[in-house]
Amino acid sequence: MGKQVDSKTITWVIKNFSSLQSASIHSDQFVVGDCKWRLMAYPKGNEKATYLAYRANNLALITTLGELTVVAKIEVLEVVGKIDVSKKSSPVMETIDVNGFQVLPSQVESVNRLFSKHLDIASKFRPKNPYMKTAYMNVLLSLTKTLCQSPQDLSNDDISGAGAALTYLREAGFKLDWLEKKHGEIKEKKKKEEASLKRLQEMEKQIFNEAQIYKEKVLAARAPLSLNEDNVF
C-alpha cells in the first residue's frame, strides 16, 4: 500500500435532489493531496458509472426533507507530479469537529448554538459512524430551519415531512422535546390559518353577492321612468 500523503472528509448537501431534472450534477472543486477533485451525482441514476461510484466508507442519504447528503472521505496515497492549485479552489467542503459531529464551517455556529441551548440533545445518540453522525446532524439543522419559518410559508406536506424527520431523529437517540413542541404549535397554527382563511373567503363571497344585489337595486332606482301615450295628461 502506498504512503498516505493527505486525507480529507467532504460533505456535500444537495437541495431538492429528488426533483432535479439534470442528468448529472457536480460539487464545487476542492483540493486533496495537491490535486483538484469534485463529486458527481446522478439524480436519475447512472448504470455506466464504475469508477469511484461507491466506497464502503462513504455515505449518501436522502432525507424526508428532500435533501441528499453525501459524506465522503478521500485519502490520497501517492501523488505523481503536482499541479498549480489555484487559491480560488473552494475549501468549504472541509468539515470541522463540533462535539463529535463533523460539520461544515458554515454550520459550526448553528451546531454550537444547539449544544449550548440543549446540553443533552445528543446524550443518548446511538450511531457511532462519523459519516452517519454528519448525515443526522444535517437533517437536524435542516429541520430547525424549516420549523423557524412562518406557518404561512409551509405547506401541509412540509409540516408532515418535518414530523417524519422528527421521528427519524428521535429513533437515532436525539432528545428533541423542544422541537416536537415547536412542530405541534406550527401544526395548530396552520390549522387555524386555514380555517380562518376559509371563513374569510366565505365572507368575501357573501359580501360580493350582497353587493351585487344592492348594485342592481341602485341601478333600478336610478333608471328613468318611461312615459307612453296612455299615461300622458
C-alpha positions as a Markdown table, in Angstrom:
| # | Residue | x | y | z |
|---|---|---|---|---|
| 1 | Met | 0.0 | 0.0 | 0.0 |
| 2 | Gly | 1.3 | 3.4 | -0.9 |
| 3 | Lys | 2.1 | 6.1 | 1.7 |
| 4 | Gln | -0.8 | 8.3 | 2.6 |
| 5 | Val | 0.0 | 11.9 | 1.8 |
| 6 | Asp | -3.3 | 13.6 | 2.5 |
| 7 | Ser | -6.8 | 12.8 | 3.8 |
| 8 | Lys | -10.0 | 14.9 | 3.9 |
| 9 | Thr | -13.6 | 14.3 | 4.8 |
| 10 | Ile | -16.0 | 16.0 | 2.4 |
| 11 | Thr | -19.7 | 16.8 | 2.9 |
| 12 | Trp | -22.0 | 17.7 | 0.0 |
| 13 | Val | -25.6 | 18.7 | 0.7 |
| 14 | Ile | -27.8 | 18.9 | -2.4 |
| 15 | Lys | -31.2 | 20.7 | -2.1 |
| 16 | Asn | -34.3 | 19.2 | -3.7 |
| 17 | Phe | -32.3 | 16.3 | -5.1 |
| 18 | Ser | -35.4 | 14.1 | -5.8 |
| 19 | Ser | -36.9 | 16.8 | -8.1 |
| 20 | Leu | -33.8 | 17.7 | -10.1 |
| 21 | Gln | -34.2 | 17.3 | -13.8 |
| 22 | Ser | -30.4 | 17.3 | -14.7 |
| 23 | Ala | -28.8 | 14.1 | -15.8 |
| 24 | Ser | -25.8 | 14.8 | -13.6 |
| 25 | Ile | -24.6 | 17.5 | -11.2 |
| 26 | His | -21.2 | 18.1 | -9.6 |
| 27 | Ser | -19.9 | 19.8 | -6.4 |
| 28 | Asp | -17.6 | 22.8 | -6.2 |
| 29 | Gln | -14.0 | 22.0 | -6.8 |
| 30 | Phe | -11.8 | 21.2 | -3.7 |
| 31 | Val | -8.2 | 20.2 | -3.2 |
| 32 | Val | -6.8 | 17.0 | -1.6 |
| 33 | Gly | -3.2 | 16.0 | -1.9 |
| 34 | Asp | -2.4 | 18.8 | -4.3 |
| 35 | Cys | -5.0 | 17.5 | -6.7 |
| 36 | Lys | -8.3 | 19.0 | -7.7 |
| 37 | Trp | -11.4 | 17.0 | -7.1 |
| 38 | Arg | -15.1 | 17.2 | -7.4 |
| 39 | Leu | -18.0 | 14.9 | -6.5 |
| 40 | Met | -20.6 | 13.8 | -9.1 |
| 41 | Ala | -24.2 | 12.8 | -8.6 |
| 42 | Tyr | -26.8 | 11.4 | -10.9 |
| 43 | Pro | -30.4 | 12.3 | -9.9 |
| 44 | Lys | -31.8 | 9.9 | -12.5 |
| 45 | Gly | -29.2 | 7.2 | -11.9 |
| 46 | Asn | -26.2 | 6.1 | -13.9 |
| 47 | Glu | -25.7 | 2.4 | -14.6 |
| 48 | Lys | -22.5 | 3.1 | -16.5 |
| 49 | Ala | -20.6 | 4.7 | -13.6 |
| 50 | Thr | -17.9 | 2.3 | -12.4 |
| 51 | Tyr | -15.1 | 4.4 | -11.1 |
| 52 | Leu | -15.3 | 5.8 | -7.6 |
| 53 | Ala | -19.0 | 5.1 | -7.8 |
| 54 | Tyr | -19.1 | 3.6 | -4.3 |
| 55 | Arg | -16.8 | 3.0 | -1.3 |
| 56 | Ala | -17.8 | 1.4 | 1.9 |
| 57 | Asn | -16.5 | 4.3 | 4.0 |
| 58 | Asn | -18.7 | 6.8 | 2.0 |
| 59 | Leu | -22.3 | 7.6 | 2.7 |
| 60 | Ala | -25.2 | 9.1 | 0.7 |
| 61 | Leu | -28.5 | 9.7 | 2.4 |
| 62 | Ile | -31.8 | 11.3 | 1.1 |
| 63 | Thr | -33.8 | 12.8 | 4.0 |
| 64 | Thr | -37.5 | 13.3 | 4.3 |
| 65 | Leu | -36.9 | 17.0 | 3.6 |
| 66 | Gly | -35.8 | 16.2 | 0.1 |
| 67 | Glu | -32.1 | 16.8 | 0.6 |
| 68 | Leu | -29.3 | 14.5 | -0.5 |
| 69 | Thr | -26.3 | 14.4 | 1.9 |
| 70 | Val | -23.1 | 12.9 | 0.6 |
| 71 | Val | -20.3 | 12.3 | 3.0 |
| 72 | Ala | -17.0 | 11.1 | 1.5 |
| 73 | Lys | -13.5 | 10.5 | 2.9 |
| 74 | Ile | -10.8 | 11.0 | 0.3 |
| 75 | Glu | -7.4 | 9.5 | 1.0 |
| 76 | Val | -4.5 | 10.3 | -1.4 |
| 77 | Leu | -1.9 | 7.6 | -1.1 |
| 78 | Glu | 0.7 | 9.0 | -3.6 |
| 79 | Val | 0.8 | 11.9 | -6.0 |
| 80 | Val | 2.8 | 11.6 | -9.2 |
| 81 | Gly | 3.6 | 15.2 | -10.2 |
| 82 | Lys | 1.8 | 18.3 | -9.0 |
| 83 | Ile | -0.5 | 20.8 | -10.5 |
| 84 | Asp | -0.7 | 24.5 | -9.9 |
| 85 | Val | -3.5 | 24.7 | -7.4 |
| 86 | Ser | -5.5 | 27.9 | -7.7 |
| 87 | Lys | -6.2 | 29.8 | -4.5 |
| 88 | Lys | -9.7 | 30.2 | -5.7 |
| 89 | Ser | -10.4 | 26.4 | -5.3 |
| 90 | Ser | -13.1 | 26.2 | -2.7 |
| 91 | Pro | -12.2 | 24.6 | 0.7 |
| 92 | Val | -15.7 | 25.0 | 2.0 |
| 93 | Met | -16.3 | 21.2 | 1.8 |
| 94 | Glu | -13.9 | 20.5 | 4.6 |
| 95 | Thr | -15.5 | 19.6 | 7.9 |
| 96 | Ile | -14.9 | 20.7 | 11.5 |
| 97 | Asp | -15.5 | 18.6 | 14.6 |
| 98 | Val | -18.1 | 20.0 | 17.0 |
| 99 | Asn | -19.0 | 17.8 | 19.9 |
| 100 | Gly | -18.1 | 14.7 | 18.0 |
| 101 | Phe | -20.0 | 15.7 | 14.8 |
| 102 | Gln | -18.2 | 16.6 | 11.6 |
| 103 | Val | -19.9 | 19.7 | 10.2 |
| 104 | Leu | -19.3 | 22.3 | 7.5 |
| 105 | Pro | -17.6 | 25.6 | 8.6 |
| 106 | Ser | -20.9 | 27.4 | 7.8 |
| 107 | Gln | -22.7 | 25.1 | 10.2 |
| 108 | Val | -20.4 | 25.5 | 13.2 |
| 109 | Glu | -22.2 | 28.4 | 14.7 |
| 110 | Ser | -25.6 | 26.7 | 14.4 |
| 111 | Val | -24.4 | 23.5 | 15.9 |
| 112 | Asn | -22.7 | 25.2 | 18.8 |
| 113 | Arg | -25.9 | 27.1 | 19.5 |
| 114 | Leu | -27.8 | 23.8 | 19.5 |
| 115 | Phe | -25.5 | 22.3 | 22.1 |
| 116 | Ser | -25.4 | 25.4 | 24.2 |
| 117 | Lys | -29.2 | 25.7 | 24.4 |
| 118 | His | -29.9 | 22.0 | 24.7 |
| 119 | Leu | -27.0 | 20.4 | 26.6 |
| 120 | Asp | -28.3 | 16.8 | 26.5 |
| 121 | Ile | -29.6 | 16.9 | 22.9 |
| 122 | Ala | -27.1 | 14.1 | 21.8 |
| 123 | Ser | -26.6 | 12.4 | 25.2 |
| 124 | Lys | -28.4 | 9.2 | 24.0 |
| 125 | Phe | -27.4 | 9.5 | 20.3 |
| 126 | Arg | -26.6 | 5.9 | 19.2 |
| 127 | Pro | -24.8 | 5.9 | 15.8 |
| 128 | Lys | -21.0 | 5.9 | 16.1 |
| 129 | Asn | -20.1 | 6.1 | 12.4 |
| 130 | Pro | -18.8 | 9.6 | 11.8 |
| 131 | Tyr | -20.5 | 9.8 | 8.3 |
| 132 | Met | -23.8 | 8.7 | 9.8 |
| 133 | Lys | -23.4 | 11.3 | 12.5 |
| 134 | Thr | -22.8 | 14.0 | 9.9 |
| 135 | Ala | -25.9 | 12.9 | 7.9 |
| 136 | Tyr | -28.1 | 13.0 | 11.0 |
| 137 | Met | -26.8 | 16.4 | 12.0 |
| 138 | Asn | -27.6 | 17.8 | 8.5 |
| 139 | Val | -31.2 | 16.5 | 8.9 |
| 140 | Leu | -31.4 | 18.2 | 12.3 |
| 141 | Leu | -30.1 | 21.5 | 11.0 |
| 142 | Ser | -32.5 | 21.5 | 8.0 |
| 143 | Leu | -35.4 | 20.6 | 10.3 |
| 144 | Thr | -34.7 | 23.5 | 12.7 |
| 145 | Lys | -34.5 | 25.9 | 9.7 |
| 146 | Thr | -37.8 | 24.5 | 8.4 |
| 147 | Leu | -39.6 | 24.9 | 11.8 |
| 148 | Cys | -38.4 | 28.5 | 12.1 |
| 149 | Gln | -40.4 | 29.6 | 9.1 |
| 150 | Ser | -43.8 | 31.1 | 9.3 |
| 151 | Pro | -46.8 | 28.6 | 9.0 |
| 152 | Gln | -47.9 | 30.7 | 6.0 |
| 153 | Asp | -44.6 | 29.7 | 4.2 |
| 154 | Leu | -45.1 | 26.0 | 5.0 |
| 155 | Ser | -47.4 | 23.6 | 3.1 |
| 156 | Asn | -49.1 | 20.7 | 4.8 |
| 157 | Asp | -46.6 | 18.4 | 3.1 |
| 158 | Asp | -43.7 | 20.4 | 4.6 |
| 159 | Ile | -45.2 | 20.0 | 8.1 |
| 160 | Ser | -45.8 | 16.3 | 7.5 |
| 161 | Gly | -42.3 | 15.9 | 6.3 |
| 162 | Ala | -41.0 | 17.7 | 9.3 |
| 163 | Gly | -42.9 | 15.2 | 11.5 |
| 164 | Ala | -41.3 | 12.3 | 9.7 |
| 165 | Ala | -37.9 | 13.8 | 10.1 |
| 166 | Leu | -38.5 | 14.3 | 13.9 |
| 167 | Thr | -39.4 | 10.6 | 14.2 |
| 168 | Tyr | -36.2 | 9.7 | 12.2 |
| 169 | Leu | -34.0 | 11.8 | 14.5 |
| 170 | Arg | -35.7 | 10.5 | 17.7 |
| 171 | Glu | -35.1 | 6.9 | 16.7 |
| 172 | Ala | -31.4 | 7.7 | 16.4 |
| 173 | Gly | -31.4 | 9.0 | 20.0 |
| 174 | Phe | -31.6 | 12.7 | 19.7 |
| 175 | Lys | -33.6 | 14.4 | 22.6 |
| 176 | Leu | -35.9 | 16.8 | 20.8 |
| 177 | Asp | -38.8 | 17.6 | 23.1 |
| 178 | Trp | -38.5 | 21.3 | 22.4 |
| 179 | Leu | -38.5 | 20.7 | 18.7 |
| 180 | Glu | -41.6 | 18.4 | 19.0 |
| 181 | Lys | -43.4 | 21.2 | 20.9 |
| 182 | Lys | -42.5 | 23.7 | 18.2 |
| 183 | His | -43.8 | 21.3 | 15.5 |
| 184 | Gly | -47.1 | 20.8 | 17.3 |
| 185 | Glu | -47.5 | 24.6 | 17.7 |
| 186 | Ile | -46.9 | 25.1 | 13.9 |
| 187 | Lys | -49.4 | 22.3 | 13.1 |
| 188 | Glu | -52.0 | 24.0 | 15.3 |
| 189 | Lys | -51.3 | 27.5 | 13.8 |
| 190 | Lys | -51.6 | 26.1 | 10.3 |
| 191 | Lys | -55.0 | 24.6 | 11.1 |
| 192 | Lys | -56.2 | 27.9 | 12.5 |
| 193 | Glu | -54.8 | 29.8 | 9.5 |
| 194 | Glu | -56.6 | 27.5 | 7.0 |
| 195 | Ala | -59.9 | 27.7 | 9.0 |
| 196 | Ser | -59.7 | 31.5 | 9.2 |
| 197 | Leu | -58.8 | 31.8 | 5.5 |
| 198 | Lys | -61.7 | 29.6 | 4.5 |
| 199 | Arg | -64.1 | 31.7 | 6.6 |
| 200 | Leu | -62.6 | 34.9 | 5.2 |
| 201 | Gln | -63.2 | 33.6 | 1.6 |
| 202 | Glu | -66.8 | 32.7 | 2.5 |
| 203 | Met | -67.4 | 36.1 | 4.0 |
| 204 | Glu | -65.9 | 37.8 | 0.9 |
| 205 | Lys | -68.1 | 35.7 | -1.4 |
| 206 | Gln | -71.2 | 36.6 | 0.7 |
| 207 | Ile | -70.3 | 40.3 | 0.7 |
| 208 | Phe | -69.7 | 40.2 | -3.0 |
| 209 | Asn | -73.1 | 38.6 | -3.7 |
| 210 | Glu | -74.9 | 41.1 | -1.4 |
| 211 | Ala | -73.1 | 43.9 | -3.1 |
| 212 | Gln | -74.2 | 42.7 | -6.5 |
| 213 | Ile | -77.9 | 42.7 | -5.3 |
| 214 | Tyr | -77.6 | 46.2 | -3.9 |
| 215 | Lys | -75.9 | 47.3 | -7.1 |
| 216 | Glu | -78.8 | 46.0 | -9.1 |
| 217 | Lys | -81.2 | 47.8 | -6.8 |
| 218 | Val | -79.3 | 51.1 | -7.2 |
| 219 | Leu | -79.3 | 50.8 | -11.0 |
| 220 | Ala | -83.0 | 50.0 | -10.9 |
| 221 | Ala | -83.8 | 53.1 | -8.7 |
| 222 | Arg | -81.7 | 55.3 | -11.0 |
| 223 | Ala | -83.4 | 54.2 | -14.2 |
| 224 | Pro | -85.7 | 56.9 | -15.7 |
| 225 | Leu | -89.4 | 56.2 | -15.8 |
| 226 | Ser | -90.8 | 55.7 | -19.3 |
| 227 | Leu | -93.9 | 57.6 | -20.4 |
| 228 | Asn | -96.2 | 56.2 | -23.1 |
| 229 | Glu | -99.2 | 57.9 | -24.7 |
| 230 | Asp | -101.7 | 56.3 | -22.3 |
| 231 | Asn | -100.1 | 58.0 | -19.4 |
| 232 | Val | -99.8 | 61.5 | -20.9 |
| 233 | Phe | -102.2 | 64.1 | -19.3 |
